[in-house]
């Protein structure tokens, strides 16, 4: 590709796939609309325009799509851009069947998100080499409203880079949040050396 000829790396972002990752809100994911039974459902029964990461049909579809992209295009890596609604505990029928203990549901949901991201990173790594023969790279940008995601995902063995998407101009982000995020990144950097 022209990008590779110019010495550039080609990364793809999975924005709005299943509503899981960040992207333009004007362009919703079609998957949860066509498959409403896969939606994230909160404790009050409100469903979101986002798929639950434990829904097997959604996971199978997304992983097939990612594998198709990686098999057909000279992609060097994948950006997992700000997983959405990580703070909302899912109460869909699948999550209920996997974790009937309602008191443990929050921990279970958090573990499910990290497991989903880990499985996705493993798929990316094991879908063949990038155009330069090297393993494909994975990068996760954590949302500013969930800095714990940095710590929770730091142990994913197939995750190459982790960072933040600091929304400096966002009215709900204050300086204290930004300082806390930078402190988390510094701690992670010290742990990796």
Secondary structure by P-SEA (a helix, b strand, c coil): ccccccbbbbbbbbcccccccccccccccccccccccccccccccccccccccccaaaaaaaaaaaaaaaacccccccccccccccccccccaaaaaacccccaaaaaaaaaaaaaaaaaaaaaaacccccccccbbbbbbbccccccccccccccccccbbbbbcccccccccaaaaaaaaaaaaaaaaaac
